[in-house]
Amino acid sequence: FQPGDAIYPRDENGKMIYHETDLCATWEAMEACKDAGLAKSIGVSNFNRRQLEMILNKPGLKYKPVSNQVECHPYFTQPKLLEFCRQHDIVIVGYSPLGTSRDETWVNVSSPPLLKDPVLNAIGKKYNKTAAQIALRFNIQRGVVVIPKSFNAQRIRENFQIFDFSLTEKEMKEIEALNKNVRYVELLM
Ligand code: A2P
């Protein structure tokens, strides 16, 4: 394979071929995109603290990442990364905020289904909301942006109905305590 021929190129032994491009050089190219008016703001995805620091400490940094899109939901709450990002005004955008579609081709299904969680369902009953709405409200209430996916019009609407109630501090703590530090999206490649 030549670069660009395949989305996930592999070598002749089936091993994933990694990109050798320096992430800091990529960031500089993204800064140029912003200066050219091609992007309003620029951010990163799946960056850990070490990788964020590499950008933040880059000599001549022009724009900080505004966001870091990572897996985030009540079973994977990202407490340390969230705190670090808060300190640096980087917004966490949480993907798989409902615990994914549990598609076995890419999801670690050994972690139990998030939306069946008894605590989320019990809190939902109190507010006449679903476990999905509680999972989303939990994250937006702690400053995490959520990007739930649904192919269903009713559920897409449901996922917006999270701004007419708020969770108590005790409930926020209860949900935080559900953290298992286990990812659904392991990206093992
Ligand atoms: P569907 O497309 O049939 O609604 P994530 O956003 O964490 O990746 O989760 C996506 C999965 O969650 C999809 O399988 C989607 O199924 C389902 N889903 C989306 N919204 C809801 C909801 N409000 N209640 C239950 N399941 C939902």
Residues whose N, C-alpha, C, O or C-beta is under 5 A from the ligand:
A	BS01	A2P	S96 P97 L98 G99 T100 S101 A132 I147 P148 K149 S150 F151 N152 R155 E158 N159
